[in-house]
């Protein structure tokens, strides 16, 4: 079952109270797998972060969604992007996305199925972002979101 491209829930968050600004944080979750989107969304919602916008990596890569408009429309504070194989190709596309002027002032969290391989591809480029390996750990993702918010 394909999820809607955009899904926004306007509810208050209580997990990230020590983060800057109000407790209502909008997080964009960009992933290639419907199952993973559902899993991560469910984990974050169970932890109290209920403000999610979902988008599929392939829809951005294939030009079906304009990334700048997507960011402007939903105004996420943090963008969680999953980098899957082929790592180098998808990392390069991610770098293009992250350089978009609409990304200014937004935090980034990168997830991957193979952190060791992505680290090899990324090298020193990963200094400004958090890379969370799978299987996902809710506390690790919440910590990465907190770090990203504090960097804003």
Helices and strands as residue ranges (DSSP letters): E 27-31, H 34-46, E 52-56, H 57-61, H 67-74, E 78-83, H 87-98, G 101-103, E 107-112, H 115-122, G 123-128, E 130-133, H 138-150
